[in-house]
């Protein structure tokens, strides 16, 4: 039970972070105050979405699934490590909640433009990270009823 609560809290935290970033970007149109308000509103909405996401897709199991399988994917490069791919899978998990209900292809350009600011220490450029982000995105779609799009088949 303690692990379930922990995973749920992780989901809420990642959702809050993604929501805050999205809200701040939208709010910035109204200036500094809009940025702050947008970040706060986005964080609250993101935490709720992240909590629901964590209930459907356990964040720990999500990471373990990809850690065990990333080297067998078509986009895997032998000169890259888990430390390069993990941020891409995390980005897929985090951004899915922020863009829930939209297709990956429809938001890919936004994901690409935000990748450099969120990739941490990953050495992957977007063209290398794209497959992992997309796989993470579609993994969640398959787990959430009604969120599965035709591209994930």
N, C-alpha and C positions, 0 to 999 in steps of 0.2 A: 504494500500500500504506500509506503514511503517513497518508493521509486516512481510510482504513478504520479504522486503529488509533485515530485521533483521534475519529472518530464513535463507535466502540465505547466509548472512555473517557467520552465525553459521556453516552452511554446509561447507563453504570454510575454516573456521578456523579448524574444526575437520578434514577435508580432508588434510589440510596442516600439521597438527600435526601427523596424521597417516602416511602421505607420508614422512615426515621428519624422523620418526623413522625407517621406512622401508628403505629409502635411506641411512641413516647412517649405518644400519646393513649391507647392501650390500656393501657400500663404505669402510667399515672397513677392508675389505680384503686388500685394498691398503694402509693401515696405517692411521695415524691421518688426513692427508690431504684428503685422500679418504673418510674418515668419514664425514668431513666437507662438501666436495663437494657433496657427496651422500645425506646428509641431506638437503642441499639447493635445489638440483634438485628434490628430493623427495617432499619437501614442495611445490614447485611450481606446480608440477604435481598433488600432492594431493589436493591443493586448487582448481584447475580446476575440478578435479573429484568430490570433495566435493560440489562445487557449482552446478554441474549438478545433483548430488544426491539430494541436497536440493530443486531443482526445481521439482523433481519427488516425493520426500518424504519429506514433511514439518517436520523438526526436532521437532518442538513443538507438532504437532499432533502425531508424532511417540511416543514421551514420554507419552503423555496423553493417547494414546491407551493402552500402556502397563501398565501404572499406574492404569488404570481402570480395567484391566483384569488379572494381574499377579497372583492374589490369586486364580484364577480358573484354572490355568495350572496344568498339571500332575506333574511337577517338583517343585511346590511350597511347601515349608515347613513352617508350622505354627510358628516355632520359629525364622523365618526370617522376615525382614521388607522390605519395599520399598527401604530403604537406602542400603540394601544388594543387591537387584536385579537391581536397576537402573544402577549401573556401568556395569553390564553384558549386559543390553540392549544397553547402550551407546557404549560398546565395539563392539557389533554386528554391530551397525550403522557405527562406525568409521572404523572398519577393512574391511567392505564390499567394501568401496571405494578403499582401498589399494589393495584388492585382486579381484577386479571386473573382471568377466569373468571366474573365477575359482569356482569350487564347494566347498561348506563348508567342505565336507568330505575330500577333497584333501588338504585343508590347516589347518584342525583341529589341527594337531600336532604342527604346528607353533603357532596357536592361543593359544593352551594350554601352550606352553612354555613361551609365553609373558604375560599370564594372571596375574601372581603374580606382575609383574612390573607395570601393568596398572589398577589394580582393585581398587586402592584407599583404602577407608575405608570399602569396602565390606568384610563381613565375609565369603563369599562363596569361597570354594575351587573349582577348575576347574570342578570336577564331579558334583557339585551343580549348577555352573554357566552355564555349557554347554548348557542346554536346553534353557535358556533365550538368550544366545548369538545366538544360532541356530535360535530361533524364530525371533529375530531381523533381522538376516541375510535374512531369507526367506520372511519376511514382505517386505523388500526392493526388493528382486527378483521379487515378484509378482507385485510390483508397476512399475518396469522398463521394458518396452517392450524388449523382446529378452534376458532378463537376468534370466528368470524363469527356474530353473533346475528341473529335474524329482523328486528329493528328497523332494521338497517343497510341493508336492501335498498332 
